[in-house]
Amino acid sequence: MTWRQRFTAFTRRDLFRAGGWLASLNLLPGRRAAAAPAAAGPGIYRSIGVRPLINCTGAYTIVSGSQTLPRVKRAMDAASRHYVHMDELMDAVGKRLAELTGAEWGIVTAGCAAALTHATAACIAGADPEKMQRLPDLAGLKNEVVIPRYSRNVYDHAIRMLGVRIVEVDTPGELTAALNPRTAMIMILAGPGDEGPLGTEAVSRLAGPMGVPLIVDAAAEHLTVPNIHLRRGAAMVAYSGGKCIRGPQCAGLLLGRKDLLQAAWLNSAPHHAFGRSMKVGKEEIMGMLAAVEEWVKRDHDAEWKRFEAWLAYIAREVSQAPTVRTEVLQPPGLSNRTPRLLIAWDAARVGITGEEVRKLLFETDPRIVFWPERRPPGESSVVIFPQMMVTGDEKVVAERLRAVLSRPPRIPKPAPEPGQPASIAGQWDVRLEFVLGSAGHSLFLEQDGGSLSGTHRGGVLSGDLRGGVAGSEVHFSSSHRHEGTRLSYVFRGRVENDRMSGTVDLGEYGKARWTAERHRYAVSGGRRSGV
């Protein structure tokens, strides 16, 4: 696969992998704007010590999603000034969403993840109050959800929280064998696999005769009218309201079969059921409806041309820097659908890497956040997603990138610690001290000079590790798979005789302190045993 093919194959799965990177920056919401009163401009954030940013990555929750449309803001404000019966409101909104989207029904939820949870509860308990009150006790109820392995992702925790058992399948044969009276539903993640042998259309043909509903998680997708996933046979499809639809950040959209969606609403707030904590207010409901009404009227072609014009301007400006090449990449599908600008250069000749550029422009003003670079050998890059930029951002981004690539600042490189690498091969007992709580882990290290490999075992999970030792400085990382996600650990520290200590980066879960001691073996009856 070529560099260009690797990059244009961007999917929501890349978003999951990057989530830890974005979170590790400790990003907070906000954005740059012209000077204005604090209540209307970035001063509202600066007043509490938070620095706004220019968003060149897209509508991700960690960078506060999208900016709601003006009509959405007006609708939310108007809705906040009156009382209404929530069941009557959602019934009327459901009818209107059906008219706008061509779906049989619709409801507004507290984000796409809440839509997945409510849909799962509806597939298990229906609208039976007794069953609804028993959740998440699944004794005697349907308790399995089938997911093709390619669709497993960090967000399916919203389904697992009901206590269901996830059944992964890799082939149509395995899918058929997995369907049984305990199967509550099937979930598919919208994306490249959606047209394959375990895509929506193929799976719905197999599951339909058995009465098993299928839901598609299309959080980051464009809302298609008529809906492509429902036409392929899905019973429900879930969207994020605060991404490309530009509704309220804490709203989601669930479209599909009327009986399932009405049951999903009963399983959510204001009703006293499993989903009571995932409350969506009248403001978000009316704001989301306004966003959908705007979506079907928006000039999407004009928006696309505006994105391309911004990228063309940035490309012209940064191309003045030495060795820079640019390329506009077109998205392969509906997810995160926007043109993107790849800006690549020879790091050795320019004197700065893509990671250094990203870090520098994030930490200085005006503050800009880019998607992490992807580097073929000898090349550095940053990538610009224009979907969540606003007019004027393109000039700031172009100016800052041209300046830093034309005259990169001197970035001191830490010199490796002199001396032979410490010898740390063997088994180590590790203690992690989190912001709250602690855990015991184990390391099994193999060493070849300054290179490390081995196994990192947590309380339940384990994974291979890779790293190195320079003098008394040590670093290594590991990744542990659990259900649809991976937990990453990046250890850095120092060795002192039979002890090590330092900091471990947990990605989106922050940082922890770690200490380690060589595992001691006791001699008992002439045989060694671990202590």
C-alpha positions as CSV (number, residue, x, y, z in Angstrom):
1,M,0.0,0.0,0.0
2,T,1.4,3.4,-1.0
3,W,1.8,6.3,1.5
4,R,-1.1,8.1,-0.2
5,Q,-3.3,5.0,0.0
6,R,-2.4,4.5,3.7
7,F,-3.4,8.1,4.5
8,T,-6.6,8.3,2.5
9,A,-7.8,5.1,4.2
10,F,-8.7,7.2,7.2
11,T,-11.5,5.8,9.2
12,R,-13.2,6.4,12.5
13,R,-10.9,3.6,13.8
14,D,-8.0,6.1,13.4
15,L,-10.0,8.4,15.6
16,F,-10.0,5.8,18.3
17,R,-6.3,5.3,18.1
18,A,-5.7,9.1,18.2
19,G,-8.0,9.6,21.1
20,G,-5.3,8.9,23.6
21,W,-2.9,11.3,21.8
22,L,-5.5,14.1,21.8
23,A,-6.4,13.5,25.4
24,S,-2.7,13.4,26.5
25,L,-2.4,17.0,25.4
26,N,-4.9,17.9,28.1
27,L,-7.0,19.8,25.5
28,L,-9.8,22.0,26.7
29,P,-12.6,23.6,24.8
30,G,-12.6,27.0,23.3
31,R,-11.4,28.7,20.2
32,R,-9.8,31.8,18.8
33,A,-11.9,34.8,17.8
34,A,-11.7,38.5,17.2
35,A,-11.6,40.8,20.2
36,A,-15.0,40.9,21.9
37,P,-16.6,41.0,25.3
38,A,-15.7,38.0,27.4
39,A,-19.2,36.6,27.3
40,A,-19.1,36.4,23.5
41,G,-15.4,35.7,22.7
42,P,-12.5,33.6,23.9
43,G,-12.3,35.7,27.1
44,I,-14.9,33.4,28.7
45,Y,-12.3,30.7,28.7
46,R,-9.2,32.8,29.3
47,S,-10.9,34.3,32.4
48,I,-10.5,30.8,34.1
49,G,-7.0,30.2,32.6
50,V,-8.0,28.1,29.6
51,R,-6.4,28.9,26.2
52,P,-8.7,28.5,23.2
53,L,-7.4,26.9,20.0
54,I,-7.9,26.7,16.3
55,N,-9.3,23.3,15.4
56,C,-7.5,21.6,12.4
57,T,-8.4,18.1,13.5
58,G,-12.2,17.8,13.1
59,A,-15.2,17.4,15.3
60,Y,-13.8,15.3,18.2
61,T,-15.2,15.5,21.7
62,I,-11.8,16.0,23.2
63,V,-11.5,19.3,21.4
64,S,-15.1,20.2,22.2
65,G,-16.8,19.0,19.0
66,S,-18.2,21.5,16.5
67,Q,-19.5,25.0,16.7
68,T,-23.3,24.9,16.8
69,L,-25.1,26.7,13.9
70,P,-26.7,30.1,14.7
71,R,-30.2,28.7,14.1
72,V,-29.4,25.9,16.6
73,K,-28.4,28.4,19.2
74,R,-31.5,30.4,18.7
75,A,-33.7,27.3,18.9
76,M,-32.0,26.2,22.2
77,D,-32.5,29.7,23.7
78,A,-36.1,29.8,22.7
79,A,-36.8,26.3,24.1
80,S,-35.2,27.2,27.4
81,R,-37.9,29.9,28.0
82,H,-40.9,27.6,28.2
83,Y,-42.1,24.4,29.9
84,V,-43.3,21.4,28.0
85,H,-44.3,17.8,28.7
86,M,-41.3,15.7,27.6
87,D,-43.3,12.7,26.2
88,E,-45.4,15.1,24.1
89,L,-42.3,16.9,22.9
90,M,-40.4,13.7,21.8
91,D,-43.5,12.4,20.1
92,A,-43.8,15.5,18.0
93,V,-40.1,15.6,17.3
94,G,-40.2,12.0,16.3
95,K,-42.8,12.7,13.7
96,R,-40.9,15.7,12.4
97,L,-37.6,13.8,12.2
98,A,-39.4,11.1,10.2
99,E,-40.6,13.7,7.7
100,L,-37.2,15.3,7.3
101,T,-35.1,12.1,7.0
102,G,-37.5,9.6,5.5
103,A,-36.9,7.3,8.4
104,E,-39.9,5.6,10.1
105,W,-39.2,7.5,13.4
106,G,-36.5,9.4,15.2
107,I,-35.6,10.4,18.7
108,V,-32.9,12.8,20.2
109,T,-30.5,11.4,22.7
110,A,-27.7,12.6,24.9
111,G,-25.1,11.9,22.3
112,C,-24.5,8.9,20.0
113,A,-23.2,6.7,22.8
114,A,-26.5,7.2,24.7
115,A,-28.4,6.3,21.5
116,L,-26.5,2.9,21.4
117,T,-27.3,2.3,25.1
118,H,-31.0,3.1,24.7
119,A,-31.3,1.0,21.6
120,T,-29.6,-2.0,23.4
121,A,-32.0,-1.6,26.4
122,A,-35.0,-1.5,23.9
123,C,-33.8,-4.7,22.2
124,I,-33.5,-6.5,25.6
125,A,-36.5,-5.2,27.6
126,G,-38.8,-3.6,24.9
127,A,-41.3,-1.4,26.6
128,D,-42.1,-4.0,29.4
129,P,-41.7,-2.0,32.7
130,E,-40.8,-5.1,34.7
131,K,-38.0,-6.0,32.4
132,M,-36.9,-2.4,32.2
133,Q,-36.6,-2.2,36.0
134,R,-34.5,-5.4,36.1
135,L,-31.7,-4.0,33.9
136,P,-28.8,-4.6,34.0
137,D,-29.8,-7.9,35.6
138,L,-30.2,-10.0,32.5
139,A,-31.2,-13.3,34.1
140,G,-33.9,-14.8,31.8
141,L,-33.6,-12.0,29.3
142,K,-31.8,-11.7,26.0
143,N,-28.1,-11.1,26.9
144,E,-26.0,-11.3,23.8
145,V,-25.0,-8.8,21.1
146,V,-23.3,-9.9,17.9
147,I,-20.6,-7.6,16.5
148,P,-18.4,-8.4,13.5
149,R,-14.8,-8.3,14.7
150,Y,-13.9,-5.4,12.3
151,S,-16.6,-3.3,14.0
152,R,-15.3,-3.6,17.6
153,N,-14.3,-0.2,18.9
154,V,-14.0,1.8,22.1
155,Y,-17.5,3.2,21.8
156,D,-19.2,-0.2,22.1
157,H,-18.7,0.2,25.8
158,A,-22.1,2.0,25.5
159,I,-23.6,-1.4,24.6
160,R,-21.6,-3.5,27.0
161,M,-22.7,-1.4,29.9
162,L,-26.0,-3.2,29.9
163,G,-24.1,-6.3,30.9
164,V,-24.5,-8.1,27.6
165,R,-22.0,-10.6,26.3
166,I,-20.4,-9.5,23.1
167,V,-20.1,-12.3,20.5
168,E,-17.5,-11.5,17.8
169,V,-17.8,-13.1,14.4
170,D,-15.5,-13.1,11.4
171,T,-17.6,-14.8,8.7
172,P,-21.2,-15.1,7.6
173,G,-21.1,-18.7,8.8
174,E,-20.0,-17.7,12.2
175,L,-22.7,-15.0,12.2
176,T,-25.5,-17.5,11.4
177,A,-24.2,-19.9,14.1
178,A,-24.1,-17.1,16.7
179,L,-27.7,-16.0,16.2
180,N,-30.0,-17.7,18.8
181,P,-32.9,-16.8,21.2
182,R,-30.5,-15.0,23.5
183,T,-29.4,-12.6,20.8
184,A,-30.7,-9.1,21.5
185,M,-29.3,-7.3,18.5
186,I,-26.4,-6.9,16.1
187,M,-24.2,-3.8,15.9
188,I,-22.1,-2.6,12.9
189,L,-19.7,0.3,12.8
190,A,-20.2,2.4,9.7
191,G,-17.1,2.5,7.5
192,P,-15.1,0.5,5.0
193,G,-16.4,-2.9,6.0
194,D,-20.0,-1.8,5.7
195,E,-20.3,-3.1,2.1
196,G,-18.4,-6.4,2.7
197,P,-19.5,-9.9,3.5
198,L,-20.4,-8.8,7.1
199,G,-21.7,-5.4,6.1
200,T,-25.2,-4.1,6.8
201,E,-26.9,-5.4,3.7
202,A,-25.4,-8.9,4.0
203,V,-26.0,-9.2,7.7
204,S,-29.6,-7.9,7.6
205,R,-30.4,-10.6,5.0
206,L,-29.2,-13.3,7.5
207,A,-30.6,-11.7,10.7
208,G,-33.9,-10.4,9.3
209,P,-35.7,-13.8,9.1
210,M,-34.8,-14.4,12.8
211,G,-36.2,-11.1,13.9
212,V,-32.8,-9.8,15.3
213,P,-32.6,-6.0,14.8
214,L,-29.4,-4.5,13.5
215,I,-28.1,-1.0,14.5
216,V,-25.4,1.0,12.7
217,D,-23.1,3.3,14.6
218,A,-22.6,6.2,12.2
219,A,-21.6,8.8,14.7
220,A,-19.1,10.7,12.5
221,E,-20.9,10.2,9.2
222,H,-22.8,12.6,7.0
223,L,-26.6,12.2,7.5
224,T,-27.8,10.7,4.2
225,V,-31.4,11.3,3.1
226,P,-32.8,8.8,2.3
227,N,-30.7,7.0,4.8
228,I,-28.2,4.6,3.3
229,H,-28.0,2.3,6.3
230,L,-31.8,1.9,6.8
231,R,-32.1,1.2,3.0
232,R,-29.5,-1.5,3.4
233,G,-31.7,-3.2,6.1
234,A,-30.6,-1.7,9.4
235,A,-33.4,-1.4,12.0
236,M,-31.7,1.6,13.6
237,V,-28.9,4.1,12.9
238,A,-27.2,6.4,15.4
239,Y,-25.5,9.7,14.8
240,S,-23.6,12.2,16.8
241,G,-25.4,15.6,16.9
242,G,-22.3,17.7,17.6
243,K,-20.1,16.6,14.7
244,C,-20.8,17.4,11.1
245,I,-24.5,18.0,11.7
246,R,-23.4,20.9,14.0
247,G,-26.2,20.5,16.5
248,P,-25.7,20.6,20.3
249,Q,-22.4,18.9,21.3
250,C,-24.2,16.8,24.0
251,A,-27.0,15.5,21.6
252,G,-27.3,12.5,19.4
253,L,-29.8,11.2,16.8
254,L,-31.4,7.8,16.6
255,L,-33.4,7.0,13.5
256,G,-35.2,3.8,12.4
257,R,-38.1,1.5,13.3
258,K,-40.8,3.3,15.2
259,D,-41.6,0.6,17.8
260,L,-37.9,0.2,18.7
261,L,-37.3,3.9,18.9
262,Q,-40.3,4.5,21.1
263,A,-39.1,1.7,23.4
264,A,-35.7,3.3,23.4
265,W,-37.2,6.6,24.5
266,L,-39.1,4.8,27.3
267,N,-35.8,3.3,28.5
268,S,-34.3,6.8,28.8
269,A,-34.9,9.9,30.8
270,P,-37.3,11.3,32.0
271,H,-38.5,7.7,32.6
272,H,-37.1,5.8,35.6
273,A,-35.2,3.1,33.7
274,F,-31.6,2.2,33.0
275,G,-31.0,5.2,30.8
276,R,-32.3,7.8,33.4
277,S,-28.8,9.2,33.9
278,M,-28.4,10.0,30.2
279,K,-30.9,12.9,30.2
280,V,-31.4,15.0,27.1
281,G,-33.1,18.3,27.8
282,K,-35.7,20.3,25.9
283,E,-33.0,22.7,24.7
284,E,-30.9,19.9,23.2
285,I,-34.0,18.3,21.6
286,M,-35.1,21.4,19.9
287,G,-31.6,22.4,19.0
288,M,-31.0,18.9,17.4
289,L,-34.2,19.2,15.4
290,A,-33.1,22.6,14.2
291,A,-29.8,21.2,13.1
292,V,-31.5,18.4,11.1
293,E,-33.8,21.0,9.5
294,E,-30.7,23.0,8.6
295,W,-28.9,19.9,7.3
296,V,-31.4,19.1,4.7
297,K,-31.2,22.7,3.4
298,R,-27.5,23.4,3.7
299,D,-25.5,23.9,0.5
300,H,-23.0,21.1,1.1
301,D,-21.4,21.6,-2.3
302,A,-20.6,25.3,-1.3
303,E,-19.2,24.1,2.0
304,W,-17.0,21.7,0.3
305,K,-15.7,24.4,-2.1
306,R,-15.0,26.6,0.9
307,F,-12.9,23.9,2.5
308,E,-11.0,23.3,-0.7
309,A,-10.3,27.1,-1.0
310,W,-8.9,27.3,2.5
311,L,-6.7,24.3,1.8
312,A,-5.5,25.8,-1.5
313,Y,-4.6,29.0,0.3
314,I,-2.6,27.2,3.0
315,A,-0.9,25.0,0.4
316,R,0.3,28.1,-1.6
317,E,1.7,29.7,1.5
318,V,3.5,26.8,3.0
319,S,4.9,25.7,-0.4
320,Q,7.3,28.7,-0.1
321,A,9.2,26.8,2.6
322,P,12.0,24.5,1.5
323,T,11.3,20.9,0.5
324,V,7.6,21.2,1.3
325,R,5.1,19.3,-0.8
326,T,1.3,19.4,-0.4
327,E,-1.5,17.2,-1.5
328,V,-5.2,17.4,-1.1
329,L,-6.6,14.0,-0.1
330,Q,-10.2,13.0,-0.7
331,P,-12.1,11.0,1.9
332,P,-12.9,7.4,0.9
333,G,-16.4,7.2,2.6
334,L,-19.0,9.0,4.6
335,S,-17.2,9.0,7.9
336,N,-15.3,12.3,8.8
337,R,-16.1,13.4,5.3
338,T,-13.9,16.3,4.4
339,P,-11.0,17.0,2.1
340,R,-7.7,17.1,3.9
341,L,-4.4,18.7,3.2
342,L,-1.2,16.7,3.7
343,I,1.9,19.0,4.2
344,A,5.1,17.0,4.1
345,W,8.8,17.9,4.1
346,D,12.3,16.6,4.5
347,A,12.9,16.9,8.3
348,A,16.6,16.5,8.0
349,R,17.0,19.4,5.6
350,V,14.4,21.7,7.2
351,G,15.5,21.0,10.7
352,I,12.2,20.2,12.4
353,T,10.0,17.1,12.5
354,G,6.2,16.9,12.2
355,E,5.9,16.0,15.8
356,E,7.9,19.0,16.8
357,V,5.8,21.3,14.7
358,R,2.6,19.9,16.1
359,K,3.9,20.3,19.7
360,L,5.3,23.8,19.1
361,L,2.0,25.2,17.5
362,F,-0.1,23.6,20.2
363,E,1.9,25.1,23.0
364,T,2.4,28.7,21.6
365,D,-0.1,31.4,20.5
366,P,-2.2,31.4,18.4
367,R,-2.8,27.9,19.5
368,I,-3.4,25.3,16.8
369,V,-4.1,21.6,17.0
370,F,-3.4,19.3,14.1
371,W,-4.0,15.6,13.5
372,P,-0.9,13.6,14.4
373,E,1.6,13.1,11.6
374,R,2.1,9.9,9.7
375,R,5.6,9.5,8.4
376,P,7.0,7.4,5.6
377,P,10.8,6.9,5.9
378,G,12.6,10.2,5.9
379,E,9.6,12.4,5.7
380,S,7.6,14.5,8.3
381,S,4.2,15.9,7.9
382,V,1.1,17.5,9.4
383,V,-2.4,17.1,8.2
384,I,-5.2,19.8,8.2
385,F,-8.9,18.9,8.5
386,P,-10.8,22.0,7.5
387,Q,-14.3,20.9,8.6
388,M,-14.3,22.7,11.9
389,M,-12.3,25.7,11.0
390,V,-13.9,29.1,10.6
391,T,-13.3,31.9,8.2
392,G,-9.9,33.5,9.0
393,D,-8.4,30.4,10.5
394,E,-6.8,29.5,7.2
395,K,-4.7,32.7,7.2
396,V,-3.4,32.2,10.7
397,V,-2.6,28.5,10.1
398,A,-0.9,29.3,6.8
399,E,1.2,32.1,8.3
400,R,2.3,30.0,11.3
401,L,3.2,26.9,9.3
402,R,5.1,28.9,6.7
403,A,7.1,30.7,9.4
404,V,8.0,27.7,11.4
405,L,9.0,25.6,8.3
406,S,11.0,28.5,6.8
407,R,12.8,29.4,10.0
408,P,12.4,26.6,12.4
409,P,13.4,27.4,16.0
410,R,16.3,25.7,17.6
411,I,14.8,22.7,19.5
412,P,17.4,21.3,22.0
413,K,17.7,17.5,21.7
414,P,18.4,15.7,25.0
415,A,21.8,14.0,24.9
416,P,21.8,10.3,25.7
417,E,23.1,9.5,29.1
418,P,26.7,8.3,28.9
419,G,27.8,5.0,30.0
420,Q,26.8,1.4,29.5
421,P,23.0,0.7,29.7
422,A,21.9,-0.6,33.0
423,S,21.2,-4.3,33.1
424,I,17.5,-4.8,33.8
425,A,16.7,-8.2,32.2
426,G,14.4,-10.4,34.3
427,Q,11.2,-10.2,36.2
428,W,10.1,-7.0,38.0
429,D,7.2,-6.3,40.4
430,V,5.6,-2.9,39.5
431,R,3.3,-0.6,41.5
432,L,1.3,2.0,39.7
433,E,-0.1,4.9,41.7
434,F,-3.0,6.6,39.9
435,V,-4.6,9.8,40.7
436,L,-7.0,7.6,42.8
437,G,-6.1,4.1,43.6
438,S,-3.1,1.8,42.8
439,A,-2.4,-1.5,41.0
440,G,0.2,-4.2,41.0
441,H,1.7,-5.1,37.6
442,S,4.5,-7.3,36.4
443,L,7.3,-6.9,33.8
444,F,9.2,-9.7,32.1
445,L,12.1,-8.0,30.4
446,E,14.6,-9.3,27.8
447,Q,17.6,-7.0,27.0
448,D,19.9,-6.9,24.0
449,G,22.4,-4.0,24.7
450,G,20.2,-0.9,24.9
451,S,17.1,-2.6,23.4
452,L,14.2,-4.0,25.5
453,S,11.5,-6.4,24.7
454,G,9.2,-8.6,26.8
455,T,5.8,-8.7,28.4
456,H,3.8,-6.3,30.5
457,R,1.1,-8.0,32.7
458,G,-1.5,-5.9,34.4
459,G,-4.1,-7.0,36.8
460,V,-6.0,-8.9,34.1
461,L,-4.6,-7.9,30.7
462,S,-1.2,-8.3,29.2
463,G,0.7,-7.3,26.1
464,D,4.1,-7.2,24.5
465,L,6.5,-4.3,25.3
466,R,9.3,-2.6,23.4
467,G,11.7,0.0,24.6
468,G,15.3,0.8,25.5
469,V,17.9,1.7,28.1
470,A,20.5,4.5,27.9
471,G,22.7,4.5,30.9
472,S,20.3,4.6,33.8
473,E,17.4,6.0,31.8
474,V,14.7,3.5,30.7
475,H,11.7,3.8,28.5
476,F,9.2,1.2,27.1
477,S,5.6,1.0,26.0
478,S,2.9,-1.7,25.7
479,S,-0.7,-2.0,24.5
480,H,-3.3,-4.3,26.0
481,R,-6.5,-5.2,24.1
482,H,-9.8,-5.4,26.0
483,E,-13.1,-5.9,24.2
484,G,-13.2,-3.2,21.5
485,T,-10.3,-1.0,22.7
486,R,-6.7,-1.0,23.7
487,L,-5.1,0.4,26.9
488,S,-1.7,2.0,26.2
489,Y,1.2,2.4,28.6
490,V,4.3,4.5,28.0
491,F,6.8,4.1,30.8
492,R,9.7,6.5,31.4
493,G,12.0,6.4,34.4
494,R,15.4,5.7,35.9
495,V,17.2,2.6,37.2
496,E,18.8,2.6,40.6
497,N,20.3,-0.8,41.4
498,D,17.3,-3.2,41.8
499,R,14.7,-0.4,41.7
500,M,13.1,1.6,38.9
501,S,10.8,4.5,39.1
502,G,9.2,7.2,36.9
503,T,6.0,8.3,35.2
504,V,3.7,6.2,32.9
505,D,1.6,8.0,30.3
506,L,-1.9,6.4,30.2
507,G,-3.1,8.3,27.1
508,E,-6.6,9.6,27.7
509,Y,-6.5,8.4,31.3
510,G,-3.8,10.8,32.3
511,K,-0.5,9.8,34.0
512,A,0.6,7.7,37.0
513,R,3.7,7.2,39.0
514,W,5.4,3.8,38.9
515,T,8.0,2.0,40.9
516,A,9.4,-1.4,40.3
517,E,11.6,-3.8,42.2
518,R,13.3,-6.9,40.9
519,H,11.3,-10.0,41.7
520,R,12.9,-11.9,44.6
521,Y,12.9,-15.7,44.6
522,A,12.9,-17.6,47.9
523,V,14.7,-21.0,48.2
524,S,12.4,-23.6,49.7
525,G,13.3,-27.3,49.9
526,G,16.2,-26.9,47.5
527,R,13.9,-25.3,44.9
528,R,13.4,-21.7,44.0
529,S,10.0,-20.2,44.3
530,G,8.7,-16.7,43.7
531,V,8.0,-14.3,46.6
